[in-house]
C-alpha cells in the first residue's frame, strides 16, 4: 500500500506516529511525502 501526503500538512509529530504504525518513508518531493506499508495477509 502506498500513501501520499502533502508535505505542508504533515508535522514531525505526525511522521513519528506514522513510523510507529509500521509505515516506511520511500520518497519526498517539494510538495509530497510518500510512505509505504506492507499489508499482512491472513491465510
C-alpha positions in Angstrom: 0.0 0.0 0.0 1.4 3.4 -1.0 0.2 6.5 0.9 1.0 10.1 -0.4 0.6 13.1 1.9 1.0 16.8 1.1 4.2 17.9 2.8 2.8 21.1 4.2 0.1 19.1 6.2 2.5 16.7 7.9 4.4 17.7 11.1 7.3 15.8 12.6 5.0 14.6 15.4 2.6 13.1 12.8 5.6 11.5 11.0 6.7 9.8 14.2 3.2 8.3 14.7 3.2 7.0 11.1 6.6 5.3 11.6 5.2 3.6 14.8 2.3 2.3 12.8 4.7 0.5 10.5 4.9 2.8 7.6 8.3 3.4 6.0 9.3 6.6 4.1 10.1 5.8 0.5 10.2 9.3 -1.1 10.0 13.0 -0.7 9.5 15.8 -3.2 9.0 19.6 -2.7 5.2 19.1 -2.2 4.7 15.4 -1.2 5.8 12.8 1.2 5.4 9.1 0.1 5.0 6.3 2.6 4.8 2.6 2.0 3.2 -0.1 4.2 3.2 -3.9 3.7 -0.3 -5.2 4.4 -0.1 -8.6 6.0 -2.4 -11.3 4.7 -4.1 -13.9 6.9 -4.1 -17.4 5.4 
